Amino acid sequence: MDISIIVVNWNTRELLRKCLDSVETTVRSLSHEIIVVDNASTDGSAAMLRERFPRVRLIENLENRGFGTANNQALRVMTGRYALLLNSDVLLTENAVSELFACMENHPEAAMACGQLLNADGSRQNSIAAFPSLLTLMTNTPLLEYLFPRRFPSKRYNHSGPVEVDSGIGACLMVRMAAMDAVGLFDERYHFFFEETDWAYQMRRAGWKVLHVPTAFIYHFQGQSIGRNVRSRIEFYRSRYQFFRKWRSRPCYIAVCVVILLRLVLDWFLTSVGMLLTLGLRWELRDKRAVYGRLLVWHLRGCP
């Protein structure tokens, strides 16, 4: 088996259906299996899979076990030489998987390869993630990409071939089975965010490379598989703290906590000023202030 295509789903039935339709129409020349791990959806996703995609291997969880844990369930039973991890909110273009596959075949030193994510209008999304550090936390990321393009590759540059990166966005990620055997699977302490960043960090430390393939295009309807509410933001913060706690020194971790809290206070203050200046008439400012306020309260409660 060439590829095991793995999708974790949680209440995204229609997005999942469209994603798997794109798999069926674009992945034809490579032997593959499809494994869907459903995290206790209540929207009829499992029934849709049984009716519309009987070939799919379905793993049904009784609770939402998170992204990393659910992927690990599929990774433990896959039979392919590579795993292709997909978010349910992506659509594959015609040659996306074959481009990723060819890159991995031509670069045996690569543990992972990610493609170029696209917005619905065809414009490019960020597909690359630098490893978190105090520098990336305190500095404007586009500025780093502009000043140090080799160290911080980004969508602003046109790359003609694969380029080495820290890690890729996990919406579409091809991973070598041999690298998983050497390093292990996802760290299940992460619930939804930073799992692939942590994984890439482990693989880079073990001597593997992570590549970005700019000619593999994938439409990504960003955020629709996880939502944009305060709970999702809290999970993001929780996972980011987990990464720093795991991989950085204690003084660095303390500095990160202070910087993040100060930035939240500043964001809350600036949006409050904006509300006063606009007499509270702009709903986006009201929403932002409420979100920053709830995140501040969560932090002040000790990040439970």
Phi, psi and omega in degrees: 000130179285305190226140168251114182269123187239128178233129172261130185236141171215099176058043175231053188306309185289321176298318179298317180300314180293322178300312181290329173300318180292327175296313183298325185272344185245336182257091184239330186272352182247137176291134185206159170235159179237127178238124176247128175254116181261122183270062175061047177294150178242014185254014179084016181300315183297317179296319178299318180296316181296324182278315189268329185228071184295339180283343183289136174276116186256127173248117183256122175265150180273353177211165177283107186267003179087170186289309185294314181297317180295318177298320179300324178302318180284321181298330181287340183245359182293157181240358182281162174284337177229148169257137172247106181271124181237139164285153179289346182262033176239155171234127180279140171270173193307314186251013186300308185290320179295326177293316178296317181298315180298321178299314181293323178294324183276348182230080183296347178277355183269130175272327185221154171217135176240152180264193178261114179281143182236147169285171182301330181274004178092353177288155187278136171266163170293129182241359187237142177233124173283151177295134181299140177206172176299325180297311181291334180284324186265348185244149176294119185299316176303328178294317177298319179295325180286318184282326185230069186296332179287322180281329182232075177298153181205178181291346182288344182251143179267107179264135183274343181209184181302141179231140181284136182224171175292303180204166180246155174295135190282007180297328176210110188217124175261132187230136182280131179301321181298325178289322177295320179297326183280324189255329186107181184263192180300145171285114188281003173286340174275134182269316180219318185259155173072003179299312183289330177294315178299317181297314179298322179297317178297318182290322177295320178297331180275002176100000178277164176250156174239128186241146171254129182251100187289348182263002176260104188262134181224124174285132183229114180273078197308128173087347185289340179273349181233341182086175184230025184276178183297324180301318178296320179295321178297318178298324178297311179298316181300316181290323178296318176299321180298319180297312181294321180296325184281318192249345182249166180291163179297316176302321178296318180297318178296317178298320178299315180301317180295314182298315181297317180295317178297321179294322177295317177299316180296316179298317179297318181295313182295320178291328176295317176298317178300321177296318179297318182292333180256011178059027178071018185273344182265114186295328182294326176290320177299317180295316180298317180298320179295318179296311180299322179297316180292324177293322177296315178300317178301317179294316182293337176276002178092020179055057182291000000 
